Every structure is written in C-alpha cells, then in structure tokens.
Amino acid sequence: KLFVQVMETHKTKLGQGHPDTLTSMNNLAYTLHGMGRVEKAINLMQTCVRIQQDKLGADHPHTQSSNSTLENWTLKAAG
C-alpha cells in the first residue's frame, strides 16, 4: 500500500514521466510480482516500459532493464 501511495504522489506532484515516478512504478511492479499478483505486475510494468520508451528512449539502460524484466515475467506467466 505504501508503494501505491508513493507512486500516486509522484504522479500527482512530478508527472507520470518523471524519473522518480517511473522508479516508483517499477518498485510497485516488483512488489506486486513478489506477492504473486503477476498479472497486475505485468500490466504495471508494461505501462512503465511504454512511458520509459517515450521519455527516455528504447536504448536507455532503465528502459532496457524494465523491458527485460517484462519479457521474463511474461514468458514465465505463459508457462
């Protein structure tokens, strides 16, 4: 719940594309995944990657890391 509050505060105060907001989004996705809420984690990471690609570019290390995580989670979820 705390990660959700942090992410929402960052979105409101800093904007959705701000690096701190993206970090909060990424952290929340990891937390959700660790809690077994895989579908919600994947959906949030998809949003994070899409915004990172738009704001940081596809070649940025943070975008690449998030995209790699998303690919791994998606493959594991597919079985």
PDB file of N, CA, C and O in Angstrom:
ATOM      1  N   LYS A   1       0.827  -1.196   0.000  1.00  0.00           N
ATOM      2  CA  LYS A   1       0.000   0.000   0.000  1.00  0.00           C
ATOM      3  C   LYS A   1       0.871   1.259   0.000  1.00  0.00           C
ATOM      4  O   LYS A   1       0.527   2.258  -0.632  1.00  0.00           O
ATOM      5  N   LEU A   2       1.978   1.205   0.700  1.00  0.00           N
ATOM      6  CA  LEU A   2       2.877   2.358   0.744  1.00  0.00           C
ATOM      7  C   LEU A   2       3.436   2.676  -0.638  1.00  0.00           C
ATOM      8  O   LEU A   2       3.510   3.843  -1.023  1.00  0.00           O
ATOM      9  N   PHE A   3       3.836   1.630  -1.397  1.00  0.00           N
ATOM     10  CA  PHE A   3       4.366   1.854  -2.743  1.00  0.00           C
ATOM     11  C   PHE A   3       3.315   2.496  -3.649  1.00  0.00           C
ATOM     12  O   PHE A   3       3.649   3.326  -4.494  1.00  0.00           O
ATOM     13  N   VAL A   4       2.057   2.117  -3.479  1.00  0.00           N
ATOM     14  CA  VAL A   4       0.975   2.713  -4.266  1.00  0.00           C
ATOM     15  C   VAL A   4       0.857   4.194  -3.931  1.00  0.00           C
ATOM     16  O   VAL A   4       0.729   5.024  -4.831  1.00  0.00           O
ATOM     17  N   GLN A   5       0.898   4.532  -2.650  1.00  0.00           N
ATOM     18  CA  GLN A   5       0.803   5.929  -2.229  1.00  0.00           C
ATOM     19  C   GLN A   5       1.971   6.748  -2.768  1.00  0.00           C
ATOM     20  O   GLN A   5       1.785   7.871  -3.236  1.00  0.00           O
ATOM     21  N   VAL A   6       3.168   6.185  -2.703  1.00  0.00           N
ATOM     22  CA  VAL A   6       4.353   6.892  -3.208  1.00  0.00           C
ATOM     23  C   VAL A   6       4.218   7.139  -4.704  1.00  0.00           C
ATOM     24  O   VAL A   6       4.460   8.247  -5.182  1.00  0.00           O
ATOM     25  N   MET A   7       3.826   6.095  -5.445  1.00  0.00           N
ATOM     26  CA  MET A   7       3.687   6.239  -6.891  1.00  0.00           C
ATOM     27  C   MET A   7       2.628   7.281  -7.240  1.00  0.00           C
ATOM     28  O   MET A   7       2.852   8.122  -8.110  1.00  0.00           O
ATOM     29  N   GLU A   8       1.492   7.233  -6.579  1.00  0.00           N
ATOM     30  CA  GLU A   8       0.421   8.192  -6.861  1.00  0.00           C
ATOM     31  C   GLU A   8       0.841   9.618  -6.509  1.00  0.00           C
ATOM     32  O   GLU A   8       0.509  10.557  -7.232  1.00  0.00           O
ATOM     33  N   THR A   9       1.563   9.786  -5.414  1.00  0.00           N
ATOM     34  CA  THR A   9       2.065  11.109  -5.038  1.00  0.00           C
ATOM     35  C   THR A   9       3.043  11.630  -6.081  1.00  0.00           C
ATOM     36  O   THR A   9       2.976  12.795  -6.473  1.00  0.00           O
ATOM     37  N   HIS A  10       3.949  10.772  -6.529  1.00  0.00           N
ATOM     38  CA  HIS A  10       4.899  11.177  -7.565  1.00  0.00           C
ATOM     39  C   HIS A  10       4.173  11.559  -8.851  1.00  0.00           C
ATOM     40  O   HIS A  10       4.514  12.560  -9.481  1.00  0.00           O
ATOM     41  N   LYS A  11       3.182  10.774  -9.242  1.00  0.00           N
ATOM     42  CA  LYS A  11       2.415  11.091 -10.456  1.00  0.00           C
ATOM     43  C   LYS A  11       1.775  12.468 -10.343  1.00  0.00           C
ATOM     44  O   LYS A  11       1.829  13.268 -11.277  1.00  0.00           O
ATOM     45  N   THR A  12       1.169  12.736  -9.188  1.00  0.00           N
ATOM     46  CA  THR A  12       0.459  13.993  -8.985  1.00  0.00           C
ATOM     47  C   THR A  12       1.410  15.180  -8.928  1.00  0.00           C
ATOM     48  O   THR A  12       1.169  16.209  -9.559  1.00  0.00           O
ATOM     49  N   LYS A  13       2.486  15.033  -8.171  1.00  0.00           N
ATOM     50  CA  LYS A  13       3.388  16.170  -7.929  1.00  0.00           C
ATOM     51  C   LYS A  13       4.429  16.355  -9.032  1.00  0.00           C
ATOM     52  O   LYS A  13       4.793  17.484  -9.362  1.00  0.00           O
ATOM     53  N   LEU A  14       4.909  15.241  -9.603  1.00  0.00           N
ATOM     54  CA  LEU A  14       6.025  15.313 -10.543  1.00  0.00           C
ATOM     55  C   LEU A  14       5.638  15.014 -11.990  1.00  0.00           C
ATOM     56  O   LEU A  14       6.335  15.418 -12.921  1.00  0.00           O
ATOM     57  N   GLY A  15       4.536  14.311 -12.171  1.00  0.00           N
ATOM     58  CA  GLY A  15       4.111  13.908 -13.509  1.00  0.00           C
ATOM     59  C   GLY A  15       4.450  12.452 -13.778  1.00  0.00           C
ATOM     60  O   GLY A  15       5.370  11.897 -13.177  1.00  0.00           O
ATOM     61  N   GLN A  16       3.703  11.840 -14.683  1.00  0.00           N
ATOM     62  CA  GLN A  16       3.841  10.413 -14.949  1.00  0.00           C
ATOM     63  C   GLN A  16       5.194  10.053 -15.552  1.00  0.00           C
ATOM     64  O   GLN A  16       5.689   8.949 -15.324  1.00  0.00           O
ATOM     65  N   GLY A  17       5.798  10.953 -16.312  1.00  0.00           N
ATOM     66  CA  GLY A  17       7.057  10.643 -16.973  1.00  0.00           C
ATOM     67  C   GLY A  17       8.301  11.006 -16.186  1.00  0.00           C
ATOM     68  O   GLY A  17       9.412  10.814 -16.682  1.00  0.00           O
ATOM     69  N   HIS A  18       8.153  11.519 -14.987  1.00  0.00           N
ATOM     70  CA  HIS A  18       9.315  11.895 -14.171  1.00  0.00           C
ATOM     71  C   HIS A  18      10.069  10.637 -13.739  1.00  0.00           C
ATOM     72  O   HIS A  18       9.449   9.621 -13.427  1.00  0.00           O
ATOM     73  N   PRO A  19      11.406  10.699 -13.719  1.00  0.00           N
ATOM     74  CA  PRO A  19      12.197   9.523 -13.321  1.00  0.00           C
ATOM     75  C   PRO A  19      11.819   8.946 -11.956  1.00  0.00           C
ATOM     76  O   PRO A  19      11.817   7.727 -11.787  1.00  0.00           O
ATOM     77  N   ASP A  20      11.501   9.795 -10.989  1.00  0.00           N
ATOM     78  CA  ASP A  20      11.105   9.291  -9.665  1.00  0.00           C
ATOM     79  C   ASP A  20       9.774   8.540  -9.734  1.00  0.00           C
ATOM     80  O   ASP A  20       9.585   7.537  -9.045  1.00  0.00           O
ATOM     81  N   THR A  21       8.860   9.025 -10.562  1.00  0.00           N
ATOM     82  CA  THR A  21       7.581   8.336 -10.740  1.00  0.00           C
ATOM     83  C   THR A  21       7.801   6.980 -11.390  1.00  0.00           C
ATOM     84  O   THR A  21       7.202   5.985 -10.980  1.00  0.00           O
ATOM     85  N   LEU A  22       8.659   6.940 -12.402  1.00  0.00           N
ATOM     86  CA  LEU A  22       8.949   5.677 -13.086  1.00  0.00           C
ATOM     87  C   LEU A  22       9.623   4.683 -12.148  1.00  0.00           C
ATOM     88  O   LEU A  22       9.344   3.486 -12.207  1.00  0.00           O
ATOM     89  N   THR A  23      10.504   5.172 -11.286  1.00  0.00           N
ATOM     90  CA  THR A  23      11.141   4.295 -10.296  1.00  0.00           C
ATOM     91  C   THR A  23      10.099   3.739  -9.337  1.00  0.00           C
ATOM     92  O   THR A  23      10.130   2.554  -9.004  1.00  0.00           O
ATOM     93  N   SER A  24       9.182   4.582  -8.895  1.00  0.00           N
ATOM     94  CA  SER A  24       8.111   4.128  -8.000  1.00  0.00           C
ATOM     95  C   SER A  24       7.231   3.087  -8.682  1.00  0.00           C
ATOM     96  O   SER A  24       6.838   2.096  -8.067  1.00  0.00           O
ATOM     97  N   MET A  25       6.929   3.318  -9.944  1.00  0.00           N
ATOM     98  CA  MET A  25       6.113   2.380 -10.710  1.00  0.00           C
ATOM     99  C   MET A  25       6.821   1.028 -10.834  1.00  0.00           C
ATOM    100  O   MET A  25       6.212  -0.028 -10.664  1.00  0.00           O
ATOM    101  N   ASN A  26       8.108   1.087 -11.131  1.00  0.00           N
ATOM    102  CA  ASN A  26       8.920  -0.127 -11.247  1.00  0.00           C
ATOM    103  C   ASN A  26       8.961  -0.873  -9.916  1.00  0.00           C
ATOM    104  O   ASN A  26       8.790  -2.092  -9.879  1.00  0.00           O
ATOM    105  N   ASN A  27       9.185  -0.146  -8.829  1.00  0.00           N
ATOM    106  CA  ASN A  27       9.232  -0.771  -7.500  1.00  0.00           C
ATOM    107  C   ASN A  27       7.904  -1.431  -7.141  1.00  0.00           C
ATOM    108  O   ASN A  27       7.878  -2.528  -6.583  1.00  0.00           O
ATOM    109  N   LEU A  28       6.811  -0.761  -7.462  1.00  0.00           N
ATOM    110  CA  LEU A  28       5.499  -1.331  -7.176  1.00  0.00           C
ATOM    111  C   LEU A  28       5.269  -2.595  -7.997  1.00  0.00           C
ATOM    112  O   LEU A  28       4.725  -3.575  -7.487  1.00  0.00           O
ATOM    113  N   ALA A  29       5.674  -2.580  -9.250  1.00  0.00           N
ATOM    114  CA  ALA A  29       5.521  -3.771 -10.094  1.00  0.00           C
ATOM    115  C   ALA A  29       6.291  -4.949  -9.502  1.00  0.00           C
ATOM    116  O   ALA A  29       5.770  -6.064  -9.443  1.00  0.00           O
ATOM    117  N   TYR A  30       7.526  -4.708  -9.065  1.00  0.00           N
ATOM    118  CA  TYR A  30       8.319  -5.777  -8.435  1.00  0.00           C
ATOM    119  C   TYR A  30       7.646  -6.286  -7.157  1.00  0.00           C
ATOM    120  O   TYR A  30       7.626  -7.489  -6.899  1.00  0.00           O
ATOM    121  N   THR A  31       7.102  -5.373  -6.369  1.00  0.00           N
ATOM    122  CA  THR A  31       6.428  -5.768  -5.131  1.00  0.00           C
ATOM    123  C   THR A  31       5.204  -6.626  -5.433  1.00  0.00           C
ATOM    124  O   THR A  31       4.992  -7.661  -4.802  1.00  0.00           O
ATOM    125  N   LEU A  32       4.405  -6.194  -6.394  1.00  0.00           N
ATOM    126  CA  LEU A  32       3.226  -6.967  -6.782  1.00  0.00           C
ATOM    127  C   LEU A  32       3.621  -8.355  -7.280  1.00  0.00           C
ATOM    128  O   LEU A  32       2.986  -9.353  -6.938  1.00  0.00           O
ATOM    129  N   HIS A  33       4.667  -8.404  -8.083  1.00  0.00           N
ATOM    130  CA  HIS A  33       5.127  -9.692  -8.605  1.00  0.00           C
ATOM    131  C   HIS A  33       5.569 -10.602  -7.465  1.00  0.00           C
ATOM    132  O   HIS A  33       5.250 -11.791  -7.451  1.00  0.00           O
ATOM    133  N   GLY A  34       6.294 -10.047  -6.524  1.00  0.00           N
ATOM    134  CA  GLY A  34       6.753 -10.822  -5.373  1.00  0.00           C
ATOM    135  C   GLY A  34       5.618 -11.327  -4.501  1.00  0.00           C
ATOM    136  O   GLY A  34       5.754 -12.337  -3.810  1.00  0.00           O
ATOM    137  N   MET A  35       4.490 -10.616  -4.538  1.00  0.00           N
ATOM    138  CA  MET A  35       3.310 -11.016  -3.771  1.00  0.00           C
ATOM    139  C   MET A  35       2.451 -12.025  -4.534  1.00  0.00           C
ATOM    140  O   MET A  35       1.427 -12.488  -4.031  1.00  0.00           O
ATOM    141  N   GLY A  36       2.880 -12.359  -5.753  1.00  0.00           N
ATOM    142  CA  GLY A  36       2.118 -13.310  -6.555  1.00  0.00           C
ATOM    143  C   GLY A  36       1.023 -12.685  -7.396  1.00  0.00           C
ATOM    144  O   GLY A  36       0.226 -13.397  -8.008  1.00  0.00           O
ATOM    145  N   ARG A  37       0.975 -11.381  -7.433  1.00  0.00           N
ATOM    146  CA  ARG A  37      -0.034 -10.676  -8.238  1.00  0.00           C
ATOM    147  C   ARG A  37       0.568 -10.383  -9.611  1.00  0.00           C
ATOM    148  O   ARG A  37       0.776  -9.236 -10.006  1.00  0.00           O
ATOM    149  N   VAL A  38       0.834 -11.481 -10.315  1.00  0.00           N
ATOM    150  CA  VAL A  38       1.632 -11.445 -11.537  1.00  0.00           C
ATOM    151  C   VAL A  38       0.967 -10.636 -12.646  1.00  0.00           C
ATOM    152  O   VAL A  38       1.626  -9.817 -13.286  1.00  0.00           O
ATOM    153  N   GLU A  39      -0.310 -10.847 -12.882  1.00  0.00           N
ATOM    154  CA  GLU A  39      -0.984 -10.132 -13.971  1.00  0.00           C
ATOM    155  C   GLU A  39      -0.956  -8.623 -13.740  1.00  0.00           C
ATOM    156  O   GLU A  39      -0.690  -7.852 -14.663  1.00  0.00           O
ATOM    157  N   LYS A  40      -1.228  -8.212 -12.521  1.00  0.00           N
ATOM    158  CA  LYS A  40      -1.200  -6.779 -12.190  1.00  0.00           C
ATOM    159  C   LYS A  40       0.222  -6.224 -12.332  1.00  0.00           C
ATOM    160  O   LYS A  40       0.412  -5.108 -12.814  1.00  0.00           O
ATOM    161  N   ALA A  41       1.222  -7.015 -11.908  1.00  0.00           N
ATOM    162  CA  ALA A  41       2.621  -6.597 -12.031  1.00  0.00           C
ATOM    163  C   ALA A  41       3.011  -6.427 -13.495  1.00  0.00           C
ATOM    164  O   ALA A  41       3.670  -5.453 -13.859  1.00  0.00           O
ATOM    165  N   ILE A  42       2.606  -7.373 -14.328  1.00  0.00           N
ATOM    166  CA  ILE A  42       2.922  -7.295 -15.757  1.00  0.00           C
ATOM    167  C   ILE A  42       2.258  -6.071 -16.380  1.00  0.00           C
ATOM    168  O   ILE A  42       2.890  -5.350 -17.152  1.00  0.00           O
ATOM    169  N   ASN A  43       1.004  -5.835 -16.053  1.00  0.00           N
ATOM    170  CA  ASN A  43       0.302  -4.666 -16.599  1.00  0.00           C
ATOM    171  C   ASN A  43       0.988  -3.363 -16.204  1.00  0.00           C
ATOM    172  O   ASN A  43       1.144  -2.464 -17.030  1.00  0.00           O
ATOM    173  N   LEU A  44       1.394  -3.262 -14.948  1.00  0.00           N
ATOM    174  CA  LEU A  44       2.068  -2.050 -14.483  1.00  0.00           C
ATOM    175  C   LEU A  44       3.432  -1.896 -15.145  1.00  0.00           C
ATOM    176  O   LEU A  44       3.820  -0.788 -15.516  1.00  0.00           O
ATOM    177  N   MET A  45       4.165  -3.003 -15.296  1.00  0.00           N
ATOM    178  CA  MET A  45       5.478  -2.932 -15.941  1.00  0.00           C
ATOM    179  C   MET A  45       5.331  -2.568 -17.418  1.00  0.00           C
ATOM    180  O   MET A  45       6.187  -1.872 -17.964  1.00  0.00           O
ATOM    181  N   GLN A  46       4.267  -3.025 -18.071  1.00  0.00           N
ATOM    182  CA  GLN A  46       4.015  -2.630 -19.462  1.00  0.00           C
ATOM    183  C   GLN A  46       3.837  -1.119 -19.560  1.00  0.00           C
ATOM    184  O   GLN A  46       4.372  -0.480 -20.466  1.00  0.00           O
ATOM    185  N   THR A  47       3.095  -0.564 -18.635  1.00  0.00           N
ATOM    186  CA  THR A  47       2.896   0.886 -18.605  1.00  0.00           C
ATOM    187  C   THR A  47       4.218   1.597 -18.371  1.00  0.00           C
ATOM    188  O   THR A  47       4.526   2.587 -19.035  1.00  0.00           O
ATOM    189  N   CYS A  48       4.990   1.093 -17.432  1.00  0.00           N
ATOM    190  CA  CYS A  48       6.288   1.687 -17.112  1.00  0.00           C
ATOM    191  C   CYS A  48       7.204   1.676 -18.336  1.00  0.00           C
ATOM    192  O   CYS A  48       7.828   2.687 -18.657  1.00  0.00           O
ATOM    193  N   VAL A  49       7.283   0.538 -19.013  1.00  0.00           N
ATOM    194  CA  VAL A  49       8.145   0.418 -20.196  1.00  0.00           C
ATOM    195  C   VAL A  49       7.682   1.374 -21.290  1.00  0.00           C
ATOM    196  O   VAL A  49       8.504   2.035 -21.926  1.00  0.00           O
ATOM    197  N   ARG A  50       6.376   1.450 -21.511  1.00  0.00           N
ATOM    198  CA  ARG A  50       5.853   2.338 -22.548  1.00  0.00           C
ATOM    199  C   ARG A  50       6.240   3.799 -22.271  1.00  0.00           C
ATOM    200  O   ARG A  50       6.646   4.521 -23.182  1.00  0.00           O
ATOM    201  N   ILE A  51       6.112   4.220 -21.025  1.00  0.00           N
ATOM    202  CA  ILE A  51       6.460   5.599 -20.667  1.00  0.00           C
ATOM    203  C   ILE A  51       7.968   5.800 -20.758  1.00  0.00           C
ATOM    204  O   ILE A  51       8.426   6.833 -21.246  1.00  0.00           O
ATOM    205  N   GLN A  52       8.742   4.825 -20.294  1.00  0.00           N
ATOM    206  CA  GLN A  52      10.200   4.931 -20.381  1.00  0.00           C
ATOM    207  C   GLN A  52      10.652   5.053 -21.830  1.00  0.00           C
ATOM    208  O   GLN A  52      11.533   5.855 -22.140  1.00  0.00           O
ATOM    209  N   GLN A  53      10.056   4.262 -22.718  1.00  0.00           N
ATOM    210  CA  GLN A  53      10.423   4.344 -24.129  1.00  0.00           C
ATOM    211  C   GLN A  53      10.129   5.729 -24.681  1.00  0.00           C
ATOM    212  O   GLN A  53      10.911   6.273 -25.461  1.00  0.00           O
ATOM    213  N   ASP A  54       9.004   6.295 -24.277  1.00  0.00           N
ATOM    214  CA  ASP A  54       8.610   7.617 -24.745  1.00  0.00           C
ATOM    215  C   ASP A  54       9.501   8.715 -24.169  1.00  0.00           C
ATOM    216  O   ASP A  54       9.926   9.616 -24.892  1.00  0.00           O
ATOM    217  N   LYS A  55       9.783   8.642 -22.869  1.00  0.00           N
ATOM    218  CA  LYS A  55      10.509   9.715 -22.187  1.00  0.00           C
ATOM    219  C   LYS A  55      12.030   9.550 -22.227  1.00  0.00           C
ATOM    220  O   LYS A  55      12.762  10.531 -22.352  1.00  0.00           O
ATOM    221  N   LEU A  56      12.501   8.299 -22.119  1.00  0.00           N
ATOM    222  CA  LEU A  56      13.942   8.048 -22.014  1.00  0.00           C
ATOM    223  C   LEU A  56      14.543   7.477 -23.295  1.00  0.00           C
ATOM    224  O   LEU A  56      15.739   7.623 -23.546  1.00  0.00           O
ATOM    225  N   GLY A  57      13.714   6.831 -24.095  1.00  0.00           N
ATOM    226  CA  GLY A  57      14.183   6.171 -25.306  1.00  0.00           C
ATOM    227  C   GLY A  57      14.391   4.685 -25.071  1.00  0.00           C
ATOM    228  O   GLY A  57      14.641   4.247 -23.948  1.00  0.00           O
ATOM    229  N   ALA A  58      14.285   3.919 -26.146  1.00  0.00           N
ATOM    230  CA  ALA A  58      14.387   2.458 -26.063  1.00  0.00           C
ATOM    231  C   ALA A  58      15.774   1.985 -25.655  1.00  0.00           C
ATOM    232  O   ALA A  58      15.915   0.897 -25.098  1.00  0.00           O
ATOM    233  N   ASP A  59      16.799   2.785 -25.924  1.00  0.00           N
ATOM    234  CA  ASP A  59      18.173   2.372 -25.633  1.00  0.00           C
ATOM    235  C   ASP A  59      18.650   2.764 -24.241  1.00  0.00           C
ATOM    236  O   ASP A  59      19.767   2.418 -23.855  1.00  0.00           O
ATOM    237  N   HIS A  60      17.837   3.470 -23.489  1.00  0.00           N
ATOM    238  CA  HIS A  60      18.234   3.880 -22.139  1.00  0.00           C
ATOM    239  C   HIS A  60      18.342   2.644 -21.247  1.00  0.00           C
ATOM    240  O   HIS A  60      17.511   1.741 -21.347  1.00  0.00           O
ATOM    241  N   PRO A  61      19.356   2.590 -20.375  1.00  0.00           N
ATOM    242  CA  PRO A  61      19.535   1.411 -19.510  1.00  0.00           C
ATOM    243  C   PRO A  61      18.317   1.080 -18.648  1.00  0.00           C
ATOM    244  O   PRO A  61      18.019  -0.097 -18.441  1.00  0.00           O
ATOM    245  N   HIS A  62      17.613   2.081 -18.145  1.00  0.00           N
ATOM    246  CA  HIS A  62      16.429   1.808 -17.323  1.00  0.00           C
ATOM    247  C   HIS A  62      15.317   1.179 -18.161  1.00  0.00           C
ATOM    248  O   HIS A  62      14.630   0.261 -17.715  1.00  0.00           O
ATOM    249  N   THR A  63      15.151   1.686 -19.378  1.00  0.00           N
ATOM    250  CA  THR A  63      14.147   1.118 -20.280  1.00  0.00           C
ATOM    251  C   THR A  63      14.491  -0.320 -20.617  1.00  0.00           C
ATOM    252  O   THR A  63      13.626  -1.195 -20.595  1.00  0.00           O
ATOM    253  N   GLN A  64      15.753  -0.561 -20.929  1.00  0.00           N
ATOM    254  CA  GLN A  64      16.180  -1.919 -21.280  1.00  0.00           C
ATOM    255  C   GLN A  64      16.005  -2.876 -20.111  1.00  0.00           C
ATOM    256  O   GLN A  64      15.573  -4.013 -20.301  1.00  0.00           O
ATOM    257  N   SER A  65      16.333  -2.434 -18.916  1.00  0.00           N
ATOM    258  CA  SER A  65      16.184  -3.278 -17.732  1.00  0.00           C
ATOM    259  C   SER A  65      14.714  -3.614 -17.475  1.00  0.00           C
ATOM    260  O   SER A  65      14.370  -4.769 -17.224  1.00  0.00           O
ATOM    261  N   SER A  66      13.862  -2.610 -17.538  1.00  0.00           N
ATOM    262  CA  SER A  66      12.430  -2.835 -17.319  1.00  0.00           C
ATOM    263  C   SER A  66      11.850  -3.738 -18.399  1.00  0.00           C
ATOM    264  O   SER A  66      11.035  -4.614 -18.108  1.00  0.00           O
ATOM    265  N   ASN A  67      12.265  -3.529 -19.634  1.00  0.00           N
ATOM    266  CA  ASN A  67      11.771  -4.344 -20.736  1.00  0.00           C
ATOM    267  C   ASN A  67      12.212  -5.797 -20.583  1.00  0.00           C
ATOM    268  O   ASN A  67      11.442  -6.715 -20.867  1.00  0.00           O
ATOM    269  N   SER A  68      13.436  -6.003 -20.139  1.00  0.00           N
ATOM    270  CA  SER A  68      13.941  -7.359 -19.902  1.00  0.00           C
ATOM    271  C   SER A  68      13.131  -8.048 -18.805  1.00  0.00           C
ATOM    272  O   SER A  68      12.760  -9.215 -18.933  1.00  0.00           O
ATOM    273  N   THR A  69      12.864  -7.319 -17.740  1.00  0.00           N
ATOM    274  CA  THR A  69      12.041  -7.856 -16.655  1.00  0.00           C
ATOM    275  C   THR A  69      10.656  -8.217 -17.174  1.00  0.00           C
ATOM    276  O   THR A  69      10.140  -9.295 -16.877  1.00  0.00           O
ATOM    277  N   LEU A  70      10.059  -7.330 -17.940  1.00  0.00           N
ATOM    278  CA  LEU A  70       8.733  -7.570 -18.501  1.00  0.00           C
ATOM    279  C   LEU A  70       8.727  -8.824 -19.369  1.00  0.00           C
ATOM    280  O   LEU A  70       7.815  -9.645 -19.271  1.00  0.00           O
ATOM    281  N   GLU A  71       9.732  -8.972 -20.209  1.00  0.00           N
ATOM    282  CA  GLU A  71       9.821 -10.161 -21.061  1.00  0.00           C
ATOM    283  C   GLU A  71       9.927 -11.432 -20.226  1.00  0.00           C
ATOM    284  O   GLU A  71       9.261 -12.425 -20.517  1.00  0.00           O
ATOM    285  N   ASN A  72      10.763 -11.403 -19.189  1.00  0.00           N
ATOM    286  CA  ASN A  72      10.921 -12.578 -18.320  1.00  0.00           C
ATOM    287  C   ASN A  72       9.616 -12.933 -17.621  1.00  0.00           C
ATOM    288  O   ASN A  72       9.212 -14.095 -17.607  1.00  0.00           O
ATOM    289  N   TRP A  73       8.964 -11.944 -17.049  1.00  0.00           N
ATOM    290  CA  TRP A  73       7.707 -12.187 -16.347  1.00  0.00           C
ATOM    291  C   TRP A  73       6.642 -12.732 -17.297  1.00  0.00           C
ATOM    292  O   TRP A  73       5.897 -13.649 -16.951  1.00  0.00           O
ATOM    293  N   THR A  74       6.582 -12.156 -18.499  1.00  0.00           N
ATOM    294  CA  THR A  74       5.581 -12.580 -19.475  1.00  0.00           C
ATOM    295  C   THR A  74       5.814 -14.027 -19.903  1.00  0.00           C
ATOM    296  O   THR A  74       4.869 -14.807 -20.011  1.00  0.00           O
ATOM    297  N   LEU A  75       7.071 -14.380 -20.145  1.00  0.00           N
ATOM    298  CA  LEU A  75       7.395 -15.762 -20.521  1.00  0.00           C
ATOM    299  C   LEU A  75       7.044 -16.738 -19.409  1.00  0.00           C
ATOM    300  O   LEU A  75       6.464 -17.792 -19.669  1.00  0.00           O
ATOM    301  N   LYS A  76       7.389 -16.398 -18.177  1.00  0.00           N
ATOM    302  CA  LYS A  76       7.089 -17.277 -17.041  1.00  0.00           C
ATOM    303  C   LYS A  76       5.583 -17.415 -16.832  1.00  0.00           C
ATOM    304  O   LYS A  76       5.095 -18.497 -16.505  1.00  0.00           O
ATOM    305  N   ALA A  77       4.858 -16.334 -17.019  1.00  0.00           N
ATOM    306  CA  ALA A  77       3.403 -16.372 -16.833  1.00  0.00           C
ATOM    307  C   ALA A  77       2.724 -17.228 -17.900  1.00  0.00           C
ATOM    308  O   ALA A  77       1.681 -17.835 -17.656  1.00  0.00           O
ATOM    309  N   ALA A  78       3.333 -17.266 -19.087  1.00  0.00           N
ATOM    310  CA  ALA A  78       2.766 -18.053 -20.187  1.00  0.00           C
ATOM    311  C   ALA A  78       2.991 -19.549 -19.988  1.00  0.00           C
ATOM    312  O   ALA A  78       2.350 -20.378 -20.632  1.00  0.00           O
ATOM    313  N   GLY A  79       3.910 -19.876 -19.087  1.00  0.00           N
ATOM    314  CA  GLY A  79       4.165 -21.281 -18.780  1.00  0.00           C
ATOM    315  C   GLY A  79       5.303 -21.785 -19.545  1.00  0.00           C
ATOM    316  O   GLY A  79       5.665 -22.954 -19.415  1.00  0.00           O
TER     317      GLY A  79
END
